[in-house]
Amino acid sequence: MSAISMNEIVVLEEGSVTIPKGFKAGGMHCGIKRKRLDLGYIVSEVPAIAAGVYTMNTFQAAPLIITQESIAKEKKVQAIIVNSGNANACTGEQGLKDAATMQKEFASELGIGEHLVAVTSTGVIGELLPMDSIKSGIKQILQKEYEDEIKFKQAILTTDTCMKDIAVQIKVDGKTVSFGGAAKGSGMIHPNMATMLGFVTTDANIGHEDLLFALKDVTNQTFNMITVDGDTSTNDMVLVMANGLAGNEKLTKEHPDWNVFVKGLKVVCESLAKKIAKDGEGATKLIEVQVNGAYSVTAASAVGKSIISSNLVKTAIYGTDPNWGRIVSAIGYSGVPVEPNAIKVSIGPFPVFENGLPCVISEVTVKEYLEQENIQIFVELNQGESNATAWGCDLTYDYVKINASYRT
């Protein structure tokens, strides 16, 4: 794949899922939560080619099952209805019926086929949806007063402390193609796959198979490379809708602008992934682990995930303790064969381990570096040419406080 400069990717200062042509979004409070917005939607003017990636958790929530079955029929989605505050997971046959009812009711309001509506939910597991409130909300949500992409982004949040969005533009066949993205995620964040809800819209003209190929490739480098707490949720999903209104020739892997398209999609997904990691429950720092010199990307990814998932590394970062031994230990149990004497580890610009021995460091200087909000850890394996980057956050007292009383 040829190198692509960021000059070909324009990151917009504002905007998200409604930046691409033909999309609108909104949100409202329907009564699932006590006060905050809890029901949102995205609608395309025309049916959009759809591609999704889903949680690897065995207990997939009812909305994911309904959505996957629907996309399989025509490879298209025209609308998404999403609620927060209740995951509709581990709810049995009634949960499936409730997800199907959400789909049917929103399709009826839009006058489109039921299979063109994707359904997603996020929140508490094991409780039935308050369907009277949801059905009442669906009947009202398309009213003009609720149409607002900011309300959509607010409606999908749970323990998040901020909205997560991005919009970028590229050129395909000389035409402007836009991407918009919004996501929620703060806890139960772990690779395999997105461990969150993510929504990406684009007006690009592209087929289902190529869109799915690009999404899986990008997801493995972004959403699958973050962790907050090692828990994979039952409701995780990233869904891309491509409605083709930009007017470009259909994108395929052979199209001269294919690489630019994939890069644009990666910029959107990487930005959302990093924002999720930084907004981890109780987090005070974003941690980035760059692993270089591996014999394969898979090996580099495994080492990066091992470090970023280590609770001992995460607590040390929180405590601004340059305890490099925990990093080396996480490399050692990553499952990747390594040569201890060939490895070099640095915390920020400061080498801390090399040639199998600790480096001479200034504890005070490295501790000052660890007081920053953005921390980088560099690992050189000296085995090959493959690299990977993983993101996560520190582990704090507040993570325990938040999750000790999540349902109460």
N, C-alpha and C positions, 0 to 999 in steps of 0.2 A: 504494500500500500504506500503510495507516494506521500511525502510529507505535506501537510496542509498548515499554512500559517493562520494564526488567529485573525489576520486581516480579512480572511474570507468569512469569518463568523462575526456578526455584529450582535453584541449583547445589549439589549435595550435596558434603559434605566428603570422603566416601570412596565407593568403588564404581566399577564400570564396566559391562562387558557383561552381568553377571548381575543388575543392578538391575531391569530390566524383568521383568514376570511371565513365568514359563515358560521362562527361559533358564538353562542351566548351562554351565560351562566348566572346562577342566583342561589340564594339561600334564605332560610327563615328559621324561626323557633316554632316547632310543632308540639312540643310538650314531652319529649323524651328526657331532656335535661330540665333542670329547675328553671334556669334563666337563659343560658347561652344558646346560640343558634345550633340546630341539630339536624337539619334536613337541607340538602343541596342538590343542584343539578347542573349538567352540561348538556346543551343541545346543539346539534349541527343542522344547518338548513337542509342538507341532503344526507342520505346514508353514507357513512364513512367506512373505508376499509379499516378493520380493527385487528390488533394483535395484542395479546396479553401474556404476561408471565405471572405465575401464582406460587403461593406458599408450598413448601415441601413438607409441611406438617401433615401428619396422617389425618388429623381431625380438621378437614377443610370445612369452613363455615358454609351454611346453606346458600348465601348469595353468590359465592364463588362457583358452586355447582351449577346454579341456574345460569349464571353469566357464561360459563364455559360451554354449556349445552347450547345456549342461544347463538354465540359467535360461531359455533361449529356448523350451523345451518346455512349461513350465507357469507360468513367471514366479514360481516358488516355490523356496525353499531351506529345508531343515530342519536342516542341519548343515554345519559347515565343518571341514575337516581341514587343518592348516597345518604345514609344517616349515620350520626355519631351518637355515642352514649350507650349503645347496645350492639354487640357484635353479631347477634343472631347465630351464634356458634354453639354446637352441642345441644341443639334444641329439637332434634329428631324430625319426624314427619311434619309436625306443626311448623317448625322453622322453615322447611322447604315450601310449605303452603304459603307462609307469610312472605317469603322472598318472591314467590311467583305472583302473589297478590300485589306487592309493590310494583313489580314489572307490568302487570296487566293494567293497574290503575293509571300509571304514568303514561303508558302507551295510549290508553283511551283518551287522556287529556290532550295528547299530541296528535292523535289521529293517525298513528303509525302501527306497524306490526309489532306484536309483543316481543318477538325475537330480536328486534332492533333496539331494545332497551337493556342496558347492563345495570345490574343491581350490586351495590356494595354496602357493607355495614362495618362499623368499628366501635369498640367499647367493651362493656362488661360481657364476659362469656357465661353462657348457661342460663340466661333469662330470656323469656319470650318477649318479642317486640310488642309495644303498646299499639296495636294495629288501628284502634279507633283514632288515636292522635295522628298516626302516620297517614292514614287514608284522608283524614280531614286536611292535613298539610298538603298532600299531593294535589288535592282539588284547588288549593289556593296558590300554590308556589309559582305558577306561571304568570301570576298577576304582575303588572309593571313595577309595583313597589318593591318586589322581592328580587328583581333582575339586577344583579350587581356582582361582579366577579369577586369583589372583596367579601361579600356575604357568603359566596360559595366557599372561599378559603377558610372563613371563620367556621362555617357549618361542619367542616370535616375534622376539626381539631378535637383532641381529647385532653391528654395531659401536656400537650405542646404549650410552650410559652410564647410562640410566635408563629406567624404564617410563613410558609415556605413556597416561593414561586420564582419563576424566571421566564424570560421571553428572549428569543434570538431570531435573527434572520440570516438567510444565505441566498445566493443566486444559483438558480438551476435553469439552464437554457436562457440565461439572461433575465429571467423573471424572478421576482422576489418571492421566496418561500419562507413562511414563518413557522416557528415552533412556540408553543406556550406550555408551561408546566406548573403544576401545583401538587403538593404532597402533604401528608400528615405522618407523624411518627416521632416517638420520643422514648417509649419503653417497648419491651419485647422486640428488640432490634438485634438481629444476628444474620450473618450470611446464610443464604439458601432459601429464598431468593431475595426479594425486595424487603421483606419484613416491615411492611408499611402499606399505606395506600398511596399510589402515585397516578396522576392523570396527565397525559401529554397529548396535546392537540397539534395538528399541523394541517396546512392546506396543500401539502404536496400531493402529487398524483403518483401513486405507487401501488403495486399489487400486494396481496396478503402475504404470500410466501416471502417476498423480499423484505417487507416491513417486519415480519416476525423474525427473520434472520438477523436483521439489523438490531432489533430490540434485544434479542438474546445475547448477541455479541456485546452490546453496550452494557447490558445489565450485569454480565459477568465481570466487567471492569469497574462498575460503579456501585449499584445497589447491593451486589453480592460481596462487596469489599468493605462493608461497614458493620460495626457491631457496637451496641451499647451495653447489653447485659447478658448476652448469650442465649436469650430466649427467642424462639421463632414463633410468631403469632399464628393463629388459625385463619386469619382473614387477609393475609398479605396479597397484594396484587398491584401490578403496574399495567395500565391499559393505555394504548396509543390509538388515537382516532385520526385517520388521514382522509380528508374529504375531497381532495383533488381540485379545489377551487382556485389554486394558484395558476393553473393553466399550463404547467410544464409538461413536456413529453413524459410518458410513464417512466419512472425510475426503475432501473434494474441494476444488477451488479456490473453489467457491461456499459452502463451509461457513463459518459465522461465526468459527470458531476456526482457520481455515486459516493465517492470518498468524502466529498464536502457534505453530503446529506448525513452520512454516518457520523461525521465529526460534529455536525450541528446537534444531532440527537444525543451524542455523548456529552457535549457541553451542558445540555439541559439536565440529563440524568445525573451527571457528576455533581453539578451545583446542588440539586435537590438532595442527593445522598449526603453530601458534606453538611448541608444545613440540618439534616436529620441527626447526624452524628453529633454536631455541635449542640443541638437542642436536646440531647439525651437527658432523661429525668435526673434532676439534681446536678447536672454537669456544670463545670466552670471552665473547662478547657476542651478544645478540639485537638486530638492527637492524630498526626499523619505519620505512617510508617512506610518508608520507601525501601524496598528490597531490590538490590541490584546484583548482577553477576550470577544469577541462578542458571542451572542447566536447562530449565524450562519455565514457562509462565506459570504452569501449575505448581511447580516447586516454590517459585517466588511468592505466589499467592498464599500457599500453605504457611510459609514462614511469616508473612505479614499478618495473616489472620490469627496465627498462634500468639503473636506478640500483642496485637490489639485486643485479643479476647482475654488476656491474662488479668485477673483481678488484682494480683500483686503488682503488676506493672501500672495498672490504672490507679490503684491507691497511692503508689509511690509518686506518680505524676501529680495527683491531688495534693499530696503532702510536700511537694517540691523537693523530693528526696532523690538525688541522682544515683539510685540503686541499680546500676547497670547489670548486676548479677541476675536480677529478675528477667531482664531482656534476654541475656545469654541463655538462661534456663529455658525460656519459652521457645527459643530457636532450637534448643536441644531436644525438646519433646514434640516438635512440630510434625515429626514423622518423615522429614526430609533428611536424607543422608548428607552430612556436612563434615568438613574437615576443620576441627576447632582451631587449629593453628593458622588457618587461612582467612578466618573471619575478622572483619573490622566492624565495630559498632561505634556510632557517634550519636550523641544527644545534641541536637542542633549542630552548631559548628565545632563541637568539642569531642574529639576522639576519646572514648572511655575504655575500649577493649581492642587489642590488636596482637597478632602473633601468639595467641593463647594466653596473654597476660594482660593485667590491668594497665591502663595508661596513667601517667601522672596528670592529675587534674586539680584544679582549684575548686574545692567543694563550694566555696562561696559564689564563684562565678557561674558554675553550672546551676546552682540553686537559684540564682537570680534569673537565669534563662528560663527555668521551669516555672517562674512566677508569671510568665506571659500567658495570654489566652490561647495562642496557637503554638503547639509543640510539634517539632519534627524529630523523628528517630530514623537514622540511616543505617542500613545493614548491607555490607558488601560481602557476598559469599565467595567470590573468586572461583566460581565453577563454570561459568559460561557467559552468555550475552543476554539472558532474559531478565526482565524486570517486572515488578508489580507494586502497586500502592494500595494501602488499606487505611481506613479512617475509623476513629472511635472517639471516646471521651473518657474523662477521668471518672472514678467511682467515689461518690461522696456520701456523707451522712444523710444528705437530703434524699438520695435515691431510696434509702431504707425508709425514711419517713413517708415519702410519697406512696411507696408500694405496700407499706404495712397497713395502710388504711384506704386502699384504692376503692373498695366497694362501700366503705362506711363514711 
